Structures are given as structure tokens and as C-alpha cells.
Amino acid sequence: MSETASTARAPVALLPSLAPLLHEWLPRRRWFAGKGKPVTGFALVSATELLPLSAAGPGLLHLLVRVQQPGPVTSSAPPGDCYQLLLGVCDTLPPRLSPALIGHVTRGPLAGRTVYEALQDPRLAALLLERLRSPGAIGPLSFHRTVAVPDGLTPRVLDAEQSNTSLVYGDAYILKIFRRIHPGANPDLELPLALARAGCARVPAPVAWFEAGTGPDGATLGVLQPYLRGSRDGWRLALDALAGGRDFVPEAHALGRATAEVHTALARALPTVTLARRQARDLAVAMSRRLDAATQAVPALMPYVPGLRAAFETVAALAEGGSTWRAQRVHGDLHLGQALRTPDGEWAVIDFEGEPSKPLAERRRPQPAVRDVAGILRSFDYAAHSHHPWHPEWAERCRDAYCSGYAEASGRDPRDEQALLRAYETDKAVYEVVYEARHRPDWLRVPMAAVRRLASPPGADPASPLSGRALSGRPGLSPDRRS
């Protein structure tokens, strides 16, 4: 994204006037990734009036702001994360919008006016949909659509904000607003578009989106897709099955088939590559480095390091012996919370953004499909641990059924790539240990149980239940999405 500003409101003076408010407001947002580090400054990337800031009513101001914080600086990119902000501007904020208040501006071009979170205002949220209904450019922003979108749809913001913000319009469409912005095509637009072209019905096809800039410096800002009304995510369905003493084997089998259909379509639609000796060695080295860093952060991992590292070394050794693996575009953050069971009983897969904490280039890199499989297998394990007493056999039945369904639909059984699958599951469990130790110590025993199992030689996995109360929350969601 080029560092240019476009607004009729004196862009040079705009950000300094908002900076005191943003200093207080931004770090409290759930989607702000720089928690724990002080904000030292802001840089304006762009500013666009989507609705003129007149005295007659609220205005809508779109900002891309780079947040400066302490940390390493590289010459290849400007310092600090870039965030997308949509600000409402008015003279007096109605009481019903008081929870959206950001603050009152005391100087600069907006002096004397009130600034608030625009997406909480139905009038301004409706205006954003109207912009998507009318393709074209407004300053540095461009709006696109593939089909006609009806007007008059009532907006509401979803409560479960994670790394982004989502609005539902009339229970017909859902608009995901990306908050942390990276140059390049966001996989949550790129991959569903490719799947739609490939005729894969497992993923809702984008109907509209908007961007900033063009070409390699452009960035995806938001995507509008059909809203799967009445659907329930796989995590909640799994918990319900456990609570009711029911098996989840048919659902797991069907989800395996759905995952395979998505992978097969992605491999048809986008290029695939082969992971040979060098690439597999690099993969194993990266996993080992993450294990080393995790052990420094969580010393409880120390006794298991040799066994865990063996999973990564096995992959490197197989590659040295001539083994290769196909890599393709994958979901990148697949778990039960990303799978929706629609009212007609079919599985749909959503949220192709990948792990938001990772660089966009890494998220767009082809990877073995078993990475996604490992994510679902870990999710079954989390679900089983959420119920007391722990049901390891429930998870194992789900894992086997999922892999069998995947094999039926794709012709390739993930269990035939056991070494690579084990390495990815180990890498995921190590990541989960660090997350739980930092954010939810009560949950640490869940990934540590997997660590003990995965550190044992294949075929000798321990399966001793852990004592303690049942867990609550949403562990089926990737840790990146819980913060």
C-alpha cells in the first residue's frame, strides 16, 4: 500500500487531532494485535470520506493508519502494523450509540465533533453496503461485485469479534471487515473466488469486496458473502454430542469428505508444487525452531523435546531418502469452528484468511493438505477434553471417521502420510501449549496431553485421562482467533 492520503479534511492535520483518542481506544480493541507494547505514534496511509462530514448528519470517514510500536524494523516494509478504521463523525452522539463512542476531538479539522465506531451505527453500516452495491472507486478505495445485491437490508454487527469485524445484512449476507491490513490479495477473498470458479459449493462465493490500491501494493479490505442462516459450527455440534452422550462419527466422516472436496478443488484451480529434499528440510527446521522457542517460553515442554523433535527429523530423513509431497493452497487455519453444518445437513467451510498472526506471503504459500487435516484432528482432541470425564476414545473415533471420509472423497488417505501428518499435529500442539500458557493456564493440560502422546514413539501413544473439571469456552477456535 502506498503511503498516500486522500480526504477533503486537511489530511496533514487530521491524524494529529485524532491521535489522543486512538491512543486510548485502539489498544482496547480485541482485534488490535500489538497488545502489551506501547503505541509510540501513528502514520496516515489514507483517509477517505465515504459520506461527507457535513453538519447535517453523521459522516463516515475511512482510515488506514499505521500504528508505530517498539520492535524490529526492516528496510523492506514501513514500521508498524496497518489498521483499517471506519469512524463516524457527528456533533452529538445519540444515547443509543454511546457504547460506540471513541471520543471528542478538541483540535484540528474535526475540532468540536464526536468520533465513534461507525460499524455500530446502522445508518453508516447500511451506507457501506450501498457502496458495495455500486462498483467503482472513491479516492484510493475501489468497490467490486460479481452479482447484484439487494438494497434495504438491515445491518447488525456480530458479537463475536475476533481478529476482524463482521456485519450481517438482513440474514442474507455477511461482510467481513479486515482490521489488520497487509499488502496483497487476502486468501479469504482469493481462495473462495477460485473455489467458486472451480464449481465447489462447499464455500460461500464472494458477491462483493473492496480494496485499497491496486497491483502488488493493493490490499483487500472487506469481503461480502452469503450468510448461511440457521447453520451451526462444528465445535458447538461436537460439544452438544458429547454432552448428550452421542457419537459424532457420521458428522466427522461427512466433514472429512467436505474437506477433501475443498482441497481437490483448490488443487484444480491453483498451482501445486512438490516438496522435495530442500523444502522438506526447511519445513522440519522451521518446526524445530518453533519448538525451541516454545520450550524457552514454557519449560514444562523440556522433557518431551527429544520425542517431539523426532517427528520433525523423521520428515527430513524421509526427504533425504527421496520421499516427496505435494503442496497446494490450503485453508491454513482449519478447525471445527470454521466448519458450518447448514440446515440441510451439509458441511460448509468458511474463513480462509489463515492464521492472522503470520505474514500474508506465508499464508499464501502452498502447503501439504495434511496441515489442514492436522488442525481438525487437534480440534477433535480439544472437544473431547472439554467434557468431564475426558473421552479420548470419542476423539479417536472422530479422527478415524474424518480421515476415512477424506480418503473416500479424495482417493488419498491422510493416514498414509503418517510422518508428515504427525509432524504437523506436533507443531500445532506446541503452538497451542504456548498460547494456553500465556492466555489460559487452566487449558494448558489439553495440549500438554497431546504433547505427551506425540512425544511417544508411534504405536505407543499414552492415553491416560487427565483429572479436573470440565473446560468451557471455545477451544475449537484457533488460538489466534480467541484473542
C-alpha positions in Angstrom: 0.0 0.0 0.0 1.4 3.4 -0.9 1.5 5.9 1.9 -0.9 8.5 0.4 -3.8 10.3 1.9 -7.0 11.4 0.2 -9.6 13.4 2.1 -11.2 16.8 1.9 -10.4 17.4 5.6 -6.8 18.5 5.7 -5.1 15.1 5.9 -1.9 16.5 7.4 -3.8 17.8 10.5 -6.4 15.0 10.7 -4.4 12.3 12.3 -2.7 14.5 15.0 -6.1 15.6 16.0 -7.3 12.0 16.4 -4.1 10.6 17.9 -5.0 11.2 21.5 -8.3 9.4 21.1 -6.7 6.5 19.2 -4.0 6.1 21.8 -6.7 5.2 24.3 -9.2 3.4 22.1 -7.2 1.2 19.7 -5.2 -1.0 22.3 -8.6 -2.0 23.9 -9.9 -3.5 20.6 -10.0 -7.3 20.5 -8.6 -7.2 17.0 -5.6 -5.0 17.9 -2.5 -7.2 17.6 0.0 -5.0 19.4 -1.2 -5.6 23.0 1.5 -5.4 25.6 3.6 -2.9 23.7 3.2 0.9 23.9 1.9 2.8 21.0 4.5 5.4 20.1 2.8 7.1 17.2 0.6 6.9 14.1 1.2 7.4 10.4 -1.7 8.1 8.0 -1.8 5.7 5.0 -5.0 7.0 3.5 -8.2 8.9 4.6 -11.4 8.9 2.6 -14.8 10.4 3.2 -17.3 7.7 2.3 -20.0 10.1 3.5 -19.2 13.8 3.6 -18.6 15.2 7.1 -21.3 17.8 7.0 -23.2 19.4 9.9 -26.5 18.0 8.6 -25.8 14.4 9.8 -23.2 11.8 10.6 -20.3 11.5 8.3 -18.3 8.3 7.5 -14.5 8.5 7.5 -12.4 5.6 6.3 -8.8 5.5 7.6 -5.9 3.3 7.0 -3.5 4.0 9.9 -0.1 2.6 10.6 0.5 2.1 14.3 4.1 2.6 15.5 5.3 0.4 18.3 8.7 -0.8 19.6 10.1 -3.7 17.7 12.4 -4.7 14.8 12.3 -2.6 11.7 13.2 -3.9 8.3 14.0 -1.9 5.2 11.5 -4.0 3.2 8.4 -2.6 4.9 7.3 0.5 6.8 7.4 0.1 10.6 4.2 -0.8 12.4 1.0 -2.7 11.6 -1.6 -1.0 9.4 -5.2 -1.0 10.6 -8.5 -0.2 8.9 -10.7 2.2 10.8 -14.3 3.3 10.0 -15.2 6.3 12.0 -18.5 8.0 12.4 -18.3 11.8 12.9 -21.2 13.8 14.3 -22.0 16.8 16.5 -23.9 15.0 19.2 -23.9 11.2 19.6 -27.3 9.7 20.2 -27.6 7.8 23.5 -28.3 4.5 21.7 -24.8 4.8 20.2 -23.0 5.6 23.4 -21.2 2.2 23.6 -19.6 3.1 20.2 -18.0 6.3 21.5 -14.3 6.9 20.7 -14.1 10.4 22.0 -14.5 14.2 21.4 -12.0 15.9 19.2 -10.6 19.1 20.7 -8.4 20.4 17.8 -7.7 20.1 14.1 -10.2 19.8 11.3 -12.7 17.8 13.4 -12.5 20.1 16.5 -15.7 20.1 18.5 -17.1 17.0 16.9 -17.6 13.5 18.3 -16.0 10.4 16.8 -17.4 6.9 17.2 -17.2 3.4 15.8 -19.1 3.7 12.5 -20.0 0.0 12.2 -22.2 0.2 15.3 -24.4 2.8 13.6 -27.0 1.1 11.3 -27.1 4.1 9.1 -23.4 4.1 8.3 -23.2 0.3 8.1 -26.0 0.4 5.5 -24.1 3.0 3.6 -21.1 0.7 3.4 -23.3 -2.0 1.8 -24.6 0.6 -0.6 -21.0 1.3 -1.7 -20.6 -2.4 -2.4 -23.8 -2.5 -4.4 -22.3 0.3 -6.7 -18.9 -0.8 -8.1 -16.4 2.0 -8.6 -13.6 4.0 -7.0 -13.8 6.5 -4.2 -10.3 8.0 -3.7 -7.9 5.2 -3.1 -10.7 2.7 -2.4 -12.3 0.5 -5.1 -15.5 -1.5 -4.8 -16.3 -4.6 -6.8 -19.2 -7.1 -7.1 -19.9 -10.3 -9.0 -23.7 -10.3 -8.7 -26.5 -7.8 -7.9 -27.0 -7.2 -4.2 -30.5 -6.1 -3.0 -30.9 -2.9 -1.1 -32.7 -2.2 2.2 -31.1 -5.0 4.2 -30.9 -4.2 7.9 -27.3 -4.5 9.3 -26.2 -5.8 12.6 -22.7 -6.4 14.0 -21.9 -9.9 15.1 -21.0 -10.0 18.8 -18.1 -12.5 18.4 -15.4 -10.1 17.3 -12.1 -11.8 16.8 -9.2 -10.6 14.6 -11.8 -8.9 12.3 -15.3 -7.4 12.5 -18.3 -9.0 10.7 -21.7 -7.5 9.9 -24.8 -9.4 8.8 -27.2 -7.7 6.4 -30.8 -9.0 6.6 -29.6 -12.5 7.5 -28.8 -12.7 3.7 -25.1 -11.6 3.6 -22.2 -11.3 5.9 -19.5 -8.7 5.4 -16.1 -9.4 7.0 -14.1 -6.2 7.6 -10.3 -7.0 7.9 -8.8 -4.9 10.6 -5.0 -5.6 10.3 -4.2 -4.9 6.7 -1.4 -6.4 4.6 -0.5 -5.6 1.0 -1.6 -8.3 -1.4 -4.7 -10.4 -2.0 -6.2 -11.7 1.2 -6.7 -15.5 1.0 -10.3 -15.0 2.4 -11.1 -13.4 -1.0 -8.6 -15.2 -3.3 -9.5 -18.7 -2.3 -13.3 -18.5 -2.2 -13.2 -16.8 -5.6 -11.0 -19.6 -7.0 -13.3 -22.3 -5.5 -16.4 -20.6 -7.0 -14.7 -20.7 -10.4 -13.9 -24.4 -9.9 -17.6 -25.1 -9.1 -17.0 -26.0 -5.4 -20.2 -25.4 -3.5 -18.7 -26.1 -0.1 -17.6 -22.5 0.3 -19.8 -19.4 0.1 -18.8 -17.5 -3.0 -17.9 -13.8 -2.6 -20.5 -11.5 -4.1 -18.7 -8.2 -3.4 -15.5 -6.8 -1.9 -13.5 -3.6 -1.6 -9.8 -2.9 -1.7 -7.2 -0.1 -1.3 -4.7 0.5 -4.0 -4.0 -1.8 -7.0 -1.5 -4.4 -8.0 1.0 -5.9 -5.6 0.7 -2.9 -3.3 -3.1 -3.2 -3.1 -4.9 -4.7 -0.1 -8.2 -6.5 0.5 -10.3 -4.5 3.0 -13.6 -6.4 3.2 -15.5 -9.3 1.6 -19.3 -9.8 1.3 -20.6 -13.4 1.1 -23.9 -15.2 1.5 -24.8 -15.7 5.2 -25.6 -19.3 6.0 -28.6 -18.6 8.1 -29.5 -21.4 10.5 -26.1 -23.0 10.4 -24.2 -24.2 13.4 -20.5 -24.6 13.7 -18.8 -27.9 14.1 -17.4 -27.0 17.5 -20.8 -26.4 19.1 -22.2 -29.5 17.4 -19.3 -31.6 18.8 -19.9 -30.3 22.3 -23.6 -31.0 22.1 -22.9 -34.5 21.0 -20.5 -35.0 23.9 -23.0 -33.5 26.4 -25.7 -35.8 25.1 -23.5 -38.9 25.1 -23.9 -39.2 21.4 -21.3 -40.3 18.8 -20.1 -37.8 16.3 -18.8 -40.3 13.8 -21.2 -39.7 10.9 -20.7 -35.9 11.2 -16.9 -36.3 11.3 -17.0 -38.6 8.3 -19.0 -36.1 6.3 -16.7 -33.3 7.3 -13.8 -35.3 6.0 -15.5 -35.6 2.7 -16.2 -31.9 2.6 -12.6 -31.0 3.4 -11.3 -33.3 0.7 -13.7 -31.7 -1.9 -12.3 -28.3 -1.0 -8.7 -29.4 -1.3 -9.4 -31.2 -4.6 -11.0 -28.0 -6.0 -8.1 -25.8 -4.8 -5.6 -28.2 -6.4 -7.5 -27.9 -9.7 -7.9 -24.2 -9.5 -4.5 -23.0 -8.4 -0.9 -24.2 -9.0 0.6 -27.0 -6.9 4.3 -27.7 -6.2 6.4 -30.6 -5.0 8.1 -30.6 -1.6 11.4 -32.4 -2.1 14.6 -32.6 0.0 15.4 -29.0 0.4 11.8 -27.8 1.0 11.1 -30.7 3.5 14.4 -29.9 5.3 13.4 -26.3 5.6 10.0 -27.3 6.9 11.5 -29.5 9.6 14.0 -26.9 10.6 11.2 -24.3 11.0 9.2 -26.6 13.1 12.2 -27.4 15.3 12.9 -23.7 15.8 9.4 -23.1 16.9 9.8 -26.0 19.4 13.0 -24.4 20.7 11.3 -21.0 21.2 8.2 -22.7 22.8 10.5 -24.5 25.3 12.0 -21.3 26.3 8.6 -19.8 26.9 7.1 -23.0 28.6 9.8 -25.0 30.3 7.3 -27.8 31.0 7.9 -28.9 27.4 11.6 -29.7 28.2 11.2 -33.4 29.0 9.3 -34.0 25.7 11.6 -32.2 23.3 13.5 -35.3 22.1 10.3 -37.1 21.2 8.7 -34.1 19.6 11.8 -33.2 17.6 11.9 -36.8 16.3 8.6 -36.1 14.5 10.2 -33.3 12.5 13.5 -35.2 11.9 11.6 -38.1 10.5 10.2 -35.9 7.8 13.6 -34.5 6.9 15.1 -38.1 6.9 12.3 -39.3 4.5 13.0 -36.5 2.2 16.7 -37.3 2.2 15.8 -40.8 1.2 13.8 -39.5 -1.8 10.3 -39.0 -0.5 8.3 -36.1 -1.9 5.0 -34.5 -1.0 2.6 -32.4 -3.0 1.9 -28.9 -1.7 -1.1 -26.8 -2.7 -3.2 -23.8 -1.4 -4.9 -24.9 1.8 -7.2 -23.3 4.3 -4.4 -22.7 6.7 -6.3 -22.4 10.0 -8.9 -25.2 9.8 -10.7 -26.3 12.9 -14.2 -27.3 13.9 -15.2 -23.6 14.4 -14.5 -23.0 10.7 -16.9 -25.7 9.5 -20.7 -24.9 9.4 -23.4 -27.5 9.3 -26.2 -26.0 7.2 -29.9 -26.7 7.9 -30.0 -29.2 5.0 -27.2 -31.2 6.8 -24.3 -30.3 4.5 -20.9 -29.0 5.7 -19.6 -25.7 4.5 -16.1 -24.3 5.1 -15.5 -20.7 5.9 -12.8 -18.2 6.9 -9.8 -18.8 4.6 -7.8 -15.9 6.0 -5.3 -18.3 7.6 -3.6 -17.6 10.9 -3.7 -13.7 11.1 -0.5 -13.5 13.1 1.5 -14.9 10.2 2.7 -12.8 7.3 0.4 -12.7 4.3 3.1 -14.2 2.0 3.4 -17.2 4.3 -0.3 -17.7 4.5 -0.5 -17.7 0.7 2.3 -20.3 0.3 1.4 -23.8 -1.0 1.5 -26.4 1.8 0.7 -30.1 2.2 -3.0 -30.7 2.6 -2.4 -32.7 5.7 -1.7 -29.4 7.5 -5.5 -28.7 7.4 -6.2 -32.3 8.4 -4.0 -31.9 11.5 -5.9 -28.8 12.5 -9.2 -30.7 12.5 -7.6 -33.6 14.4 -6.4 -31.3 17.1 -9.9 -29.8 17.3 -11.5 -33.1 17.9 -9.0 -33.6 20.7 -9.9 -30.2 22.3 -13.6 -31.1 22.1 -13.0 -34.4 23.9 -11.1 -32.6 26.6 -13.9 -30.1 27.1 -16.1 -32.8 28.6 -15.6 -34.4 32.0 -14.6 -37.2 32.2 -12.3 -36.9 29.3 -13.3 -39.1 26.3 -10.1 -40.0 24.3 -11.9 -42.8 22.6 -14.6 -40.4 21.3 -11.9 -38.2 19.8 -10.2 -41.3 18.2 -13.4 -42.4 16.6 -13.9 -38.9 15.2 -10.4 -38.7 13.9 -10.6 -42.1 12.2 -14.0 -41.3 10.7 -12.8 -37.9 9.4 -9.7 -39.4 7.7 -11.9 -42.2 6.2 -14.3 -39.6 4.8 -11.4 -37.6 3.4 -9.9 -40.7 1.8 -13.3 -41.7 0.2 -13.7 -38.2 -1.4 -10.1 -37.6 -2.5 -8.6 -41.1 -3.1 -5.8 -40.2 -0.7 -5.9 -41.3 2.9 -4.1 -38.7 5.2 -3.1 -41.6 7.4 -0.9 -42.9 4.6 1.3 -39.7 5.1 1.6 -40.5 8.8 5.1 -38.9 9.3 4.1 -35.6 7.8 0.7 -35.6 9.5 2.3 -36.4 12.8 4.8 -33.5 12.3 2.0 -31.0 11.6 0.0 -32.2 14.5 3.0 -31.9 16.8 3.8 -28.4 15.5 0.2 -27.4 16.2 0.2 -28.8 19.7 3.4 -27.0 20.5 1.9 -23.8 19.3 -1.2 -24.5 21.5 1.0 -25.0 24.6 2.5 -21.5 24.2 -0.9 -19.9 23.7 -2.6 -21.6 26.6 0.4 -20.9 28.9 0.2 -17.2 28.1 -3.6 -16.7 27.9 -5.5 -19.5 29.6 -3.3 -21.6 32.0 -6.4 -23.7 33.0 -6.4 -25.0 29.5 -2.7 -25.9 29.3 -3.4 -29.5 30.2 -5.2 -30.0 26.9 -2.2 -29.5 24.6 0.2 -31.0 27.1 -1.8 -34.2 27.0 -1.3 -34.2 23.2 2.4 -33.4 23.7 2.8 -36.5 25.9 1.1 -38.6 23.3 3.0 -37.2 20.3 6.4 -37.4 22.1 5.9 -41.1 22.5 7.0 -43.5 19.7 4.3 -44.1 17.1 2.2 -47.0 18.2 2.9 -46.4 21.9 0.8 -43.3 22.4 -0.3 -43.0 26.1 -3.9 -42.3 26.6 -4.4 -41.7 30.3 -7.3 -39.3 31.1 -6.4 -36.1 33.0 -8.2 -35.3 36.1 -10.0 -32.0 36.7 -13.2 -30.2 35.9 -14.7 -29.9 32.5 -13.5 -26.9 30.4 -15.5 -24.1 29.0 -15.1 -21.6 26.2 -14.3 -22.1 22.6 -11.1 -24.1 22.3 -12.1 -25.4 18.9 -11.3 -22.0 17.6 -7.7 -21.4 16.6 -5.8 -19.6 19.4 -5.3 -16.7 17.0 -9.0 -16.1 16.9 -9.6 -16.3 20.7 -7.8 -13.0 21.5 
